[in-house]
């Protein structure tokens, strides 16, 4: 016997009177395993998009120039997960829920893809699986237990929290906060004027310029904290470790602090203090038992 399929128009007539014109509950069981869904939301100005994902899978968000809508598409391998999407004025909520708590982990995976206006605020929370955001200009808060977070050409006030997931931020602008237990942070080609990176056992790599009057704090408990700067950068440096080491590969560029806070740029008691250029930005590096490394890019 063939399964009975519900046409999109009939599905709307059945569901919308119950949930209201702005809400749509789409359990994957209604579509069947391996099928996809797509939902369009018309928005104005700067929308806020919230994603709550209790399952596994990739979440991808990309900006569409001059777009005035949010497009949500999804796919999965089983019918053990339901997707609920709702619009309240300029806020879009997308929630993935588990329909069968006894299902094996391999069946609790779905992928979400979103197309949003360039100026969009994001709030994304997921268990595992990659979070990927590209060319979105807006404040964002991204949280993951075990999944990595990749950001490319984004700008705004960016907050990233993870337990074991790592952050890769390429061509990011604005302000960045990152905290993790074992995840790494890799920041390349940034135009960030304020960063605060903290990880307990992971590594931190900052490879980019320091903005004038910017504030940069990077801390790791056991990992490596490495900073690569250019010959045109200008910053004050304060690098300290309790039980680790300071690997200074920039002696030719690092000179005594120009503002008189420290009077020598020599290593003392596992500390390194000094200035590059006229010391316009402020860079603070610390590690409890790991290595702090500073060098000039080729």
N, C-alpha and C positions, 0 to 999 in steps of 0.2 A: 504494500500500500504506500502511495506517495504521501509525503507530509503536506499538510494544509498550510499554504503561505498567505499572509495577510498583506494586502497591497498597502503602499505608503499612505494613500488617501484614507483608506478604511482604518489604518492604525491611528491616524490623527483623530478621527472621529471617535474612536473608542477611548483614547487615553486623555486627550486634552481637556474634555469637560470635567474630568476628575481632578487633574492637577493644576488647571488654570492655563491660560494662554501663554504664559511666560515659561512654563516648565515642561520638560519632556523626559520621562524615564524610559531608558532604552536598555532592558536586560538583554545580554547577548543571546540568551536562550530563545528570544523572539526572532533572532536573525539566523541562528544556527552556527555551529562551530566553523571557524575558518572564514566567515563572512565579515564584511566591513560596514561601517556606518559613517555618515557625514552629516553635520549639522551646521547651519549658517546663522549667525547672529548679527544684526545690523546695529552699529554703535555710532556714537558721536564723540569727537574730541579724543580724550585720553582714557580708554577703558581700563578696568581692573580685571585681570583674569586670575582665577584661583583654581588650582588643581590639587585634589586630594587623592592619592593613589595608594591603596593598601595592598596592592598586588605587585608583581614584578613586571619589568618591561621598560622599553625606551620611551622617554617623553621628549619630543622635539618641538621647539618653538622658533619660528622664523618670521621676520617682519616682511610685510608686503608694502612697497611704497605706494602712497596715496590711497591705500585701502580704507574703507569705512565699515569693515565687517571682520568678525572673528569666525574662522572656519575651523571646526573640530572634526577630525577623522580618527577612526580607531579600527584596530584589527586584533584578533586573538586566535589561538589554536583550539580552544575549548569553549564550552558554554557555562563555565563555572564562575564567571565574573559578569557583573552588571555595571552599566555606565549610566549615570544620572547627570543631566546637564540642565542648567537653569539660568535664566537671565532676569536680573532685577535692575532695570534702567541701564546704567553703563557698566554693571558688574556681571561677569560671566563666571559661574561656578561649574566645575566638572569634577565628578566624584566617581571613583571606581570602587565597587564593593564586591566582596566575596559572596557568592550565592550558595556555595557548598563548602562548609568549613572542613569537611573530611576529605576534600579533594587533594591529591598529591601536589607537591610544589610545582612539578613540571606543567601542570594544567592551570596554574594560577599566574598566567603571564599574558599581558596585553600591551600593545604599543599605541601610544597616542601621538598625533601630529597636529600642531596648531599653526595657523596662519593668522597673524595679528597686525594691526596698524603699527607703524614704526614707533609711535609714542604710546607705549602700553606698560602698565604696572603689572608685575607678576608675583604670585605667591604659589610656590610649588612645593609639595611634600610627597615623598615617595619612600618605599622600603628599599628597593634595590633596582638596578637598571640605570642606564645612562640618562642624565638630564643634559640636553643640548639646547643652547639659546644663541641665536645669531641675529645681529643687527637690530636689536631692540633697544630703544632709548627710553628708559623709565626705571624707577626704583624697583628693586626685586629682592625677594627673600626666598632662598632655595634651600630645602632641607632634605637630606638623604641619610638612610642608615648605612647601607653598604654600596650604593651606587656612586659612580664618578659624576662630576659636573664639568662640562666643557662650555666655555663662554667665548664667543668670537665677535668682536666689533660691537660690544654692548657699552652702554654708558648710563650713569645714574648712581644712586646709593645702593650698592650691591652687598647683600648679606648672605653668606653661605655657611651652613652648619652641616657637619657630617660626623658619623662615628668612624667608619672605615673607608669612606669614599675620598677620592683625591680631586683636586681642583686644577684645571688648566684654563688659564685666562689669557687670551691673545687679543692684542689691540683693544684693551678695555680702557675706559675713561671714567673719571668721576671719583667715587669713594668706594673702597672695598674692605669688607670685614670677613675673615675666614677663621673658623675654629673647627678642630677635628681631634679625634683620639689618635688614630694611626694613619690618617690620610696625608698625602703630600700636597704641596701648593707650588704650582709653576706659573710664574707671571712673566710674559714675554711681550716686548714692544708696547708697553703701556703708556697712557697719558693720564695716570692716576695721580691726584694731588694729596691723597690721604689713604693709607692702608694700615690695617692691623691684622697680621697673620699669626695664628697660634696653633700649634699641633704638639701633641705629647710625644709621640715616637716617630712621626713622619719627617720628611725633609722639606725644605723651603728653597726655592730658586727664584730670584728676582733678576731678570735680564732686561734692562731698559733704562731709560733716562729718569732723572729725578726732577720734578717740576719745582720752579722757584717757590720758596716758602712752603713747600710740601712737607707733610709729616708722615714718616714711614717707620712702622714698628713690626719687627719679625722675631718670633720666639718659637723655639723648639726644645722639648725636654731632653731628648736623646739623639735627635736627628741632626743633619747637616743644614746649616743656614748659609747660603751662598748668594753673594751680591756681585753682579757684574755691571760696571758703570762705563760711561764714555768719557773721553778726555775733555769734553765741554761741560760736564756736570759740575755742580757747585753744591756741596753739602757738608754739614758737620757730622762726624761719625762717633758713635759710642757703642763699642762691641765688648760684651762681657760674658764670661762663662765661669761656672763654679769648679767643675771637675774636667771640663773638656779642653780644647785647644783653640787658639786663634791663629789662623793661617793667613798672614798678610802678604799678598802678592802684589801690592800696590804701593810699595814704599816710595817709589819715584814720584808719586802723585799726592801722597798723604803727607801733610805738613802739620806743624803744631796748630792747635785750635786758634782760629783767628779772632774769636770773641773772648778769649781769656779764661774760659771755663777750665780748660786743661792747658798746661804749658809745655807738654811734650807729646810727641806722637809715637813714642816707643811702647813696646809691649810691657806691661807691668802687672804682675799678679793675675795673669790670664785676662788682661783687659787691653783694649786698644782704643785710643782717643786721638782725634785729629780732624783736619779739614781737607776737603778737596775743593780747589778754587777758593771762592770767598765765603763758602759755608752758608749758602742761602737756604737750602733745605735741611731738614733734621732727620737723621737715620739712626735708629736704635736697634741693635741686634743682640740677641741673648740666647744662650743654650746652657742647660744645666750640666750635661755630661757629653754633649756632642761637639762637633767642629763648626766654627765660624770661619768662613772663607770670603775674602774680598779681593777682587781682581778687576783690571781694566779689560774691556772687550777689545779684540783685535780689530 
